[in-house]
Amino acid sequence: MDMRQSAEDEAFRETVQAYFREEYPRDIIAKLANGQTLKKSDMVASEQALSARGWLAPGWPAEYGGPGWTITQRFIFDEELERAGAPNVSPMGLLYVAPVIYTFGTPEQKDRWLGDILSARTFWAQGYSEPEAGSDLASLRTRAVLDGDHYIVDGEKIWTSDAHYADWIFCLVRTEDAPRKQDGITFLCIDMATPGVEVVPIITIDGGHHLNRVVFDNVRVPVENRIGDEGKGWTYARHLLSYERTSYAHVAAKRRQIEDMKRLLADAPWAEGDAGQQDDVRHRLAAVEVQLDALEMTVLRALAPLAAGQAPGDEASIIKIAATETAQAITELFVELAGLHALPKFPDRSGPDWRAGLEAIPAFAAPATAAYFLARAQTIYGGATEIQKNIIARQLGL
Ligand SMILES: Cc1cc2nc3c(=O)[nH]c(=O)nc-3n(C[C@H](O)[C@H](O)[C@H](O)COP(=O)(O)OP(=O)(O)OC[C@H]3O[C@@H](n4cnc5c(N)ncnc54)[C@H](O)[C@@H]3O)c2cc1C
């Protein structure tokens, strides 16, 4: 597809830039720039600001409240949001479940859920993985048994991102033991306030609370919360995953990180005689930048089916691998730069007041280390790299 930008696209870019400069909440951008993590109230404020402008769901069809942008405008918007240093939206409602609801849901379900997602009144979680069903997702055992006009749900989901923030969770549940395990799976939307739903925190290696176990004990879910046909959940789940895997690119945010790294590298307090180390870091930074250029081209190529109104194809797997490996390479370099900056300032520990010297260590070092640890998960969630490679190999007929 032709990605050259027209005069209208340039004017659109300026409108978006002006919005993030003048209207979007400055305190949220300032918090992120200061290395702070955002709370749910910050995410709500961010998403309600975008919603008030009609810009919260660029990918949704106009009939459901999308802004009716071209694919180029959507690309420009994502780029400018990240360039401005604003947070990406919480994806589970807006990017993952919404396309399933507007593609496969009933008119009542669309009325009931899409408006609340679009106005940032409700947040969602994704209940796919279970303790014995991650890569092999179709082995899931959370069971839903029909009882009149309700399903009774029992089981456990794990690694559920932001379930502690969520009002709703979309779940894959087993309604039948079919010979082919992908059959007999049903897609259910569950109100997190339903009696019997328990959220148990999991603290990750970066020290943060992002993940949870979600336990369902005798949870009554109305049948009208089922998306599509009973037993056909696998089809809807795959549709959702193609949107999920395409959403990981975040090219402009990575570009910003690389620009930050160039500044840090220029300011690094090199010791005498370490030219070899300097060359090594510069070489690796250049390699990451080339990797990012390749990712950007791949994303642009993958936009073509979206422009034609189709769901992303298996190229989503290529983007998933390229995006997450680039993210990890960037976080590795940040940690190395933190070392370069911090080591010369690391205090002499022979005196009792050695901790005073720690204040001289640059502020970016601790968040960089936390980001490095958290980014290890990127090649696992949304389907591990090995699983993406299996999908690509199948596509190539290998
Ligand atoms: C930070 C984070 C956030 C997450 N958020 C969510 C969420 O919100 N909702 C949700 O439902 N899930 C979520 N997950 C779960 C995630 O999708 C799973 O962790 C992932 O699918 C891998 O499953 P697993 O952990 O069971 O590992 P396993 O499937 O046990 O895999 C272990 C290893 O074996 C490899 N492997 C497995 N099968 C194959 C195969 N066939 N061929 C080659 N190699 C194979 C894998 O690549 C991996 O290296 C999250 C995970 C993390 C880490």
Ligand as a Chemical Component Dictionary entry (heavy atoms), coordinates in Angstrom:
data_LIG
# 
_chem_comp.id                   LIG 
_chem_comp.type                 NON-POLYMER 
_chem_comp.pdbx_formal_charge   0 
_chem_comp.three_letter_code    LIG 
# 
loop_
_chem_comp_atom.comp_id 
_chem_comp_atom.atom_id 
_chem_comp_atom.alt_atom_id 
_chem_comp_atom.type_symbol 
_chem_comp_atom.charge 
_chem_comp_atom.model_Cartn_x 
_chem_comp_atom.model_Cartn_y 
_chem_comp_atom.model_Cartn_z 
_chem_comp_atom.pdbx_ordinal 
LIG C1  C1  C 0 3.111  -10.630 31.942 1  
LIG C2  C2  C 0 2.072  -11.643 31.431 2  
LIG C3  C3  C 0 0.793  -11.206 31.185 3  
LIG C4  C4  C 0 -0.192 -12.127 30.775 4  
LIG N1  N1  N 0 -1.483 -11.702 30.636 5  
LIG C5  C5  C 0 -2.448 -12.599 30.341 6  
LIG C6  C6  C 0 -3.823 -12.212 30.323 7  
LIG O1  O1  O 0 -4.164 -11.051 30.576 8  
LIG N2  N2  N 0 -4.762 -13.157 30.051 9  
LIG C7  C7  C 0 -4.414 -14.453 29.765 10 
LIG O2  O2  O 0 -5.312 -15.251 29.489 11 
LIG N3  N3  N 0 -3.128 -14.860 29.787 12 
LIG C8  C8  C 0 -2.136 -13.967 30.075 13 
LIG N4  N4  N 0 -0.821 -14.378 30.138 14 
LIG C9  C9  C 0 -0.502 -15.798 29.938 15 
LIG C10 C10 C 0 0.251  -16.083 28.655 16 
LIG O3  O3  O 0 -0.601 -15.991 27.528 17 
LIG C11 C11 C 0 0.892  -17.477 28.804 18 
LIG O4  O4  O 0 1.891  -17.359 29.811 19 
LIG C12 C12 C 0 1.519  -17.958 27.519 20 
LIG O5  O5  O 0 0.529  -18.282 26.566 21 
LIG C13 C13 C 0 2.434  -19.199 27.730 22 
LIG O6  O6  O 0 1.754  -20.193 28.434 23 
LIG P1  P1  P 0 2.407  -20.865 29.751 24 
LIG O7  O7  O 0 2.806  -19.766 30.676 25 
LIG O8  O8  O 0 1.443  -21.864 30.251 26 
LIG O9  O9  O 0 3.736  -21.555 29.275 27 
LIG P2  P2  P 0 3.828  -22.999 28.513 28 
LIG O10 O10 O 0 2.746  -23.100 27.513 29 
LIG O11 O11 O 0 3.923  -24.051 29.572 30 
LIG O12 O12 O 0 5.204  -22.837 27.776 31 
LIG C14 C14 C 0 6.486  -23.076 28.408 32 
LIG C15 C15 C 0 7.543  -23.047 27.323 33 
LIG O13 O13 O 0 7.349  -24.127 26.397 34 
LIG C16 C16 C 0 7.274  -23.637 25.064 35 
LIG N5  N5  N 0 6.292  -24.406 24.294 36 
LIG C17 C17 C 0 5.055  -24.779 24.707 37 
LIG N6  N6  N 0 4.409  -25.436 23.731 38 
LIG C18 C18 C 0 5.256  -25.473 22.658 39 
LIG C19 C19 C 0 5.141  -26.009 21.346 40 
LIG N7  N7  N 0 4.036  -26.620 20.912 41 
LIG N8  N8  N 0 6.207  -25.847 20.494 42 
LIG C20 C20 C 0 7.333  -25.205 20.923 43 
LIG N9  N9  N 0 7.480  -24.688 22.158 44 
LIG C21 C21 C 0 6.459  -24.816 23.027 45 
LIG C22 C22 C 0 6.806  -22.208 25.217 46 
LIG O14 O14 O 0 7.180  -21.426 24.109 47 
LIG C23 C23 C 0 7.530  -21.767 26.472 48 
LIG O15 O15 O 0 8.845  -21.378 26.202 49 
LIG C24 C24 C 0 0.170  -13.481 30.548 50 
LIG C25 C25 C 0 1.480  -13.895 30.764 51 
LIG C26 C26 C 0 2.439  -12.993 31.225 52 
LIG C27 C27 C 0 3.847  -13.498 31.484 53 
# 
loop_
_chem_comp_bond.comp_id 
_chem_comp_bond.atom_id_1 
_chem_comp_bond.atom_id_2 
_chem_comp_bond.value_order 
_chem_comp_bond.pdbx_ordinal 
LIG C1  C2  SING 1  
LIG C2  C3  SING 2  
LIG C2  C26 DOUB 3  
LIG C3  C4  DOUB 4  
LIG C4  N1  SING 5  
LIG C4  C24 SING 6  
LIG N1  C5  DOUB 7  
LIG C5  C6  SING 8  
LIG C5  C8  SING 9  
LIG C6  O1  DOUB 10 
LIG C6  N2  SING 11 
LIG N2  C7  SING 12 
LIG C7  O2  DOUB 13 
LIG C7  N3  SING 14 
LIG N3  C8  DOUB 15 
LIG C8  N4  SING 16 
LIG N4  C9  SING 17 
LIG N4  C24 SING 18 
LIG C9  C10 SING 19 
LIG C10 O3  SING 20 
LIG C10 C11 SING 21 
LIG C11 O4  SING 22 
LIG C11 C12 SING 23 
LIG C12 O5  SING 24 
LIG C12 C13 SING 25 
LIG C13 O6  SING 26 
LIG O6  P1  SING 27 
LIG P1  O7  DOUB 28 
LIG P1  O8  SING 29 
LIG P1  O9  SING 30 
LIG O9  P2  SING 31 
LIG P2  O10 DOUB 32 
LIG P2  O11 SING 33 
LIG P2  O12 SING 34 
LIG O12 C14 SING 35 
LIG C14 C15 SING 36 
LIG C15 O13 SING 37 
LIG C15 C23 SING 38 
LIG O13 C16 SING 39 
LIG C16 N5  SING 40 
LIG C16 C22 SING 41 
LIG N5  C17 SING 42 
LIG N5  C21 SING 43 
LIG C17 N6  DOUB 44 
LIG N6  C18 SING 45 
LIG C18 C19 SING 46 
LIG C18 C21 DOUB 47 
LIG C19 N7  SING 48 
LIG C19 N8  DOUB 49 
LIG N8  C20 SING 50 
LIG C20 N9  DOUB 51 
LIG N9  C21 SING 52 
LIG C22 O14 SING 53 
LIG C22 C23 SING 54 
LIG C23 O15 SING 55 
LIG C24 C25 DOUB 56 
LIG C25 C26 SING 57 
LIG C26 C27 SING 58 
# 
